[in-house]
C-alpha cells in the first residue's frame, strides 16, 4: 500500500508550509519543484542544493518516485524504467516515430491504470491521456474501463505521476494533457482539480490551462462545479447519442443525469465561462450513426457554440457493437458540417494497437 504521500501531489504553497515546519526557508520549495519538474529527478538524494538533514526529512515524509513500486512485481515483470511505476506492458507499432504508445502501470497497491502518449510529430506536439480512477463506476457499454466497476480514486500525486512518467518516456515536457483515460474525472473531483493546478503551475510542468482537457460522461454536478473554478481548462462531454433513449441504452449515466439536464448544465457552463465545449460522439453501427440522428444532434447542439469530435468505435470484447462503414460516418460528418457545427472525424488510434480505453487493463485482469 502507499505508505507515504507522493511529493507530486503537493502544490508549491503546501511544500512551503512543510519547509517552514522543518525550519527551512520557503525558497526550498521552489528548489524542490525545480528538481522535480525542471530537472525531472526522482530521488531526494540528487537534490544537491538542499541540506542533507532536510533531504532526510523529505525522504521520511514523502515518496519521490511518481508512484511507489513493488519489488515483487519487478521480478515478475522486469521494467524498462528503474523508477516509479512498473511498466508492465507497452504496445508500440514497430518503433515508428509518432505512433501512439499505451502504457499499463502497476500502482503500489498493485492496482492497474493506463496512460497513453499520442505524439503529433508534424505539429511538434505530444498529448498525454491520463487516468483519474482505478476502474470506473459508469459502465458505458462500449468502454472496457467501466466493465468491472470502480476500485478507487487516484490521488493527485498518482495523476501527476502519470504525466511525469510520460515526460520521462518522451524525454521532454508534454504539451497537452487530456483526462480521457480510465475513470470519470468528476467522480474524483478534488484530486483531479488539484492535479490540474499542479500541472498548470509555473513552478511545475507549466502546462497551459488551455492545453489541459477534462472529459466527463455527463456528471452534471461536476460540470456545475467546474463552471465556478475560474480556470481556462477545456471541457469535453461524452454525448454519444442525440436522444434520451439511445443514450440510456449505451450510457447508464443518462438514467441519473438525463440528457435534458446535461444540456442545460452545458448551456449554463458556456454562458458562465464563455468557453466552448467539445462533445465526443462515438459512432456505432446501427445505433447512433444515421443521418436522421445527425439531424437530431444538430437540433440538440443549436443552443450554444460547440465542437463535435466524431470517433469511430474501437471494438471491445464485452460489447458487440461495430464501427460503421466509412461512407456512413462521412454522411454523419457532412450533416453536422452543413449545419455549420465545427466537427472532426477522428481516427481511433488506440484501436490499431488493440488498446482502446481500458483494454490493456481489462486484458490483464482477465
Ligand atoms: S467511457 Fe469514461 S465514463 Fe464511460 S465507462 Fe469508460 S471511463 Fe467510465
Boltz pocket constraint, residues with backbone or C-beta under 6 A from the ligand:
constraints:
  - pocket:
      binder: B
      contacts: [[A, 135], [A, 136], [A, 137], [A, 138], [A, 139], [A, 140], [A, 143], [A, 144], [A, 145], [A, 146], [A, 147], [A, 181], [A, 182], [A, 183], [A, 184], [A, 217], [A, 357]]
      max_distance: 6.0
